[in-house]
Amino acid sequence: MRTPQVVVVMGVAGTGKTTIGPLLAARLGVPYAEGDDFHPRANIEKMTAGVPLEDADRWPWLEAIGHWAHGRAGLGGVVSSSALKRSYRDRLRSVAPGVVFLHLTGDRELIEDRMSHRQGHFMPTALLDSQFVTLQPLEPDEAGAAVDVGGSPEEITARAVRALDALSETSE
């Protein structure tokens, strides 16, 4: 029997981290944590005002997510985090070494369209370009997989489960 993974669902705003994360957690039978809930109030206020976060703003947020993930080591869990830069993922791995990343990917037009239909989210579509500029896709030495966000949430989740299964098989 495989040790349950702790999965960080990553990607630019609007890729569906908050939709796919809970669906994936339910499919895997593990808890889900919403990465946005780990943001300090000052970060949310900045983003709501359309101001991109700086790295100094992100470090405490990433550490808090990493501590949650570390606490789930051996038990499994799913948490969302944009984790756009390699250095952010390195920070998460420094606190929770066993995490794997599920990178939700898609073209800008699809993601912007989805963002424009979201209700009650603090991240404005105006920050999407800064997210794509910042994005550094997973590198070959990083434990993780990329999954396209085309299709329904159920289809994306099924692809994610298959990608994580394939990742587990190659690491055994």
N, C-alpha and C positions, 0 to 999 in steps of 0.2 A: 504494500500500500504506500502510495506517494504521500510525502509530507505536504499539507496544504500550502499553497503559495500565498504570499502577500503581494497583491498586484496594485501598482500605481497606474491608474487610467490617466493618460496624459494627452496633451494636444492644445492647439490654440482655442481661444474662446469660441463657443458655438459649434464645436465638433460633437457635442453630445455627452460629455463626461458625466454630467449629472443625470442624464437619462440612462446611459449604458452602464454606468457604475453599479447602480442598485440592481439592474437586471442581471448583470454578470454575477454580482454577489449572491443573488437568489439562486442562479443556476449552479454556482459552486457550493452553496450551502454555508456561506461565511458572512460575517457582518460587513456593512458598508459604512464608510465615513466620508462625508462631504468635505472636500478640501477647502471650500470657501469658508466653512465654519471655523477653520483654524486661523483665519486672517485677523489681525488686530483691527480694531475699529478705525484707526487712522488709515490703514490700507484701503478699506472699503470706501471711506470718505474721499480718498484721492481718486480711486477708480470711478466712483460715481460722478466726480467732477470732470472726468475725462482726462485725468493726469495719469500717464503710465507709471507704474511702480519702478523704483530703482532697485538695484541689487540689495542695498542696505535695508530696504523695506521688506525684501523677500526672505532674508536669512532666518529671522525668528519664525516666520510662517513655515518655511521648509523644515526647520528643526522640530516644530510642533507636529507636523505630519510624520516626520521620521520617527519621532518618539511613539506615536500611535502605531505605526507600522512595526516598529521593534517590539512593542508589546504584544503584537499578533504573531510574531515569529513562531513557526511550528504549529500554529493554530489556523492560519489563513485569514485573509481579509482583503477587502478592496477599498481603496481610497482614491479620490480624484485629486489631481494637481496638474497645473499646466506643464510644469517641469520642462519648459521650453529650451533651456540651455543645458549643455553637458555639465557645466559647473553646478547647476541646480540639482541635477540627478546625482552627481557626485556627492553633494551635501546630503541628500536623502540616503544614499548608500552608506555614507560615513556613520549615520545614526542607525540605519536598518540595513545591514549588509546583504541580506538575502532577498530584497525586493526585486520584482521583475516589472518591467514597464510594458504597458499596452498603449501604443501610440495610435490614437484615432486620427486618421488623415482624410483630407478631402480638398476639392478645389475651392478657391476663395469665393466664387460666386454662390455655390451651394451653401457654404458656411455663412456668408453674409445674409442670404435669404433666410436661413434658419434663425439667425440672431435677430433679424428684424421682426420675427413673429413671436419671440419670447416675451413673456409677461413677468414683470417684477424682478428682473435681474439687474444688478448694479453695473454690469460691464456694457458700455455703449458700443455700437458698431464702429464708431469713430476710432476705437483703439485696435480694431482688427488688423490694420496694416502694420502697426507696431508689433503685434504678436507674430505676424508672418516674418517680419524682418528679424526678430529675436530668435525664432525657431531654429534649433539645431537638431535635425533628425537623429534618431538612435544610431550609434556607431556600431560596427561589427562586434566590438568587444563588450558591448553592453547587453545584459540579459533582458531580452524583450522582443516584441513583435509589433509590426504595424498592421493596422486593419483599416480598410476604406470605410467611410461613413455613408456611402451610397446605400439606399434601401431603407427598409423599416427598422425600427429599434430591435425587433426580434431577429431580423436577418443579420444585423451588425453584431448582436450578442452571440449568435450562433457562430459567426466567423471568428469572433474573439475567443470563444471556448475552443474551437478547433486550433487556432494559432497557439493558444496557451498549452493545449495538449501536446502539440508538435514540439513546442519549446521544452516541455517537461521530458519528453521522450529523448530529445537530443542531449539533455543534461544528465541523464541517468548513466 
